[in-house]
Structure formats: structure tokens, C-alpha cells
Amino acid sequence: MRPAQQSRTDRAGGTLTRFLVVLTDVRPADGVGRDERTTPERRRQVVGASSREAADRIAGAFMALGMVRAGRQRVKVIAVGRRRAP
């Protein structure tokens, strides 16, 4: 197995998980709380990654942006699905 394929297979033996790295605007606190299911934050950029390591590297690059460092945007890494390895 090639190294790129090894990073896509988890230790449980055979499932692949895809990840999304999302750059969003931070909403001001409205006092009620934040519920991403009813009113999600505005997305600025969405990037797909095939491994957690790749997603972490992309997220690290987003975290170096000035708007993220200033607290006006945030970075989220989301596991979006598991599928069986072929």
C-alpha cells in the first residue's frame, strides 16, 4: 500500500473518512446562544481533504490569516462521512 493510501485508511481497518475545512465569519453573540443547525455562520471558503493530516495542514494555513488571528473568522474541520475501502 502506498503511503497516501495508508493515511486514508483508519486503524479500525477499512473505512475512509473525508474531511471539510471550513472558514467562516464569526457572528456576534446574540445572548441566546449559537445553534449551527438553525442559523449557521456564513461560509467564506470550503476545502475538501481526504485525510485528517491534510485537513489539519489546510486548517493551519487558514489559521495564519489575519482575520482568523483577529477573531473575526474561524476555522472548522468537519468529518463528513465514512465509507468502506474498496
N, C-alpha and C positions, 0 to 999 in steps of 0.2 A: 504494500500500500504506500502511495506517495505521501509525503508529509502534509500536503494541503488537504488530502482526504482524511488523514488522521485527526486533524483539528476539527473536522466537521462531524466526526462520529463521537458520541459521548461515551462515558465509561459504562453505561448500562448495556452497551453492546448493540448498536444498530439503529438508533434514532438520530435524525438530523434536525437541528433547530435553526431556524432563520431568525435574524435579529433586525430590528429597525432602530436607527439612531435618529432621534427627532430633536430639532432645535425649535423651541417655542418662545413666544413672548410671555413674560410674567405678568399676570393680571394683578391689579391692586387688590388687597384684601378687602372684601365687602362685609366682613363681620359674620356672615352666615357660614362660611367655610367653602372649601373648593371641592367640587364634585366633577371630576373629569368625564364622567359618563353623561351628565346632563349638559354641562357647558365647558367643553374642552378649551384649553388655551389655543390661541392662534398659532398654527404651524408656520415656521419660516422655511425650514428645509427638512426633507426626509431622505435618508440614505439607507439602503439595504446592505446587510452584511451576512455572509454565510457562516461565520464563526464568532464566538464571543470575543476572541482575541482581536479579530478585525474590527468588531463593533467598538471595543474599548479604545483602539487606536484612533478611529474616526471621532469618537466622543472626546478623546484627549485633544484632538485638533480643534474641535468646536469649543472646548473649554478655554482655549488660548485666545479666543476672540474677545475684543474689548467689551462688547455688550454683555457677554456672559460674565466676564470678570467684574463688571459694574453692577451685576444683579438685575439687569433688565431683560435678559433672556436666560433660559435654562436648557440643559441637555438631558435627554432621557434615552435610556437603552431599554428596548422592549423586546422580549422573546415573543415572536408572533405565531409560531407553530412548530409542531413536531410531526415529522413524517418518517416513515420507515426507510431505511437504507436499501438501495436496490440490490 
